Amino acid sequence: MSATKRRCAWAESDPLLQAYHDEEWGVPDFDSRSLWETLMLEGFQAGLAWIIVLRKRDAFRKAFRNFDPKVVAHFGEKEIAKMLEDPGIIRSRAKIEATIGGARAYLEMKAGGIEFSDFAWQFVEGRPSQNSGPVPATTPLAATVSKELKRRGFKFVGPTIVYAWMQAVGMVNDHAGDCFRRKVCARAGRD
């Protein structure tokens, strides 16, 4: 990276964080399955640093069968027990069960004619919200989205987790004003 390009400060300390920041974070994601995967991973982050989840993301994808909701929704005690023994992931029964429940909630929405992408992006009218100023830990909008996700059966989707998810999937552009990714993500949108 050229010395003239600046990143958000949180991404400067680790090469994995830099790559995540430069290639993924804040890029609008309109794929329902991918949005669901990211929401589930944000739930695993609760109480931990995001770098831990990033380092374990490949193992999570293996354990959760590429986050295929149709497969994950059928997980039972056998799969839970196996994951609780897997040092490659964050071994929290509550978070594992929340992901299985999240797969079921995702599929219930789909069966009801609601695409997860449409559901998510309706809250920002289909366009990334451009935040300027200090980056909050949460917002009233994140609280609204959190409440609706919980109503639909999702867990580990409190307002702070939801806001981190909204940032990650580009619903909110929280790249710093001097970050080289800010303008790129601001211009990104649904094709």
Secondary structure, DSSP 8 states (H G I E B T S, - for coil): --TT----GGGSS-HHHHHHHHHTTT-----HHHHHHHHHHHHHHTTS-HHHHHHHHHHHHHHTGGG-HHHHTT--HHHHHHHHT-TTS---HHHHHHHHHHHHHHHHHHHTT--HHHHHHHTTTTS-EE--SS--S--HHHHHHHHHHHHTT--S--HHHHHHHHHHTTSEE---TT-TTHHHHHH----
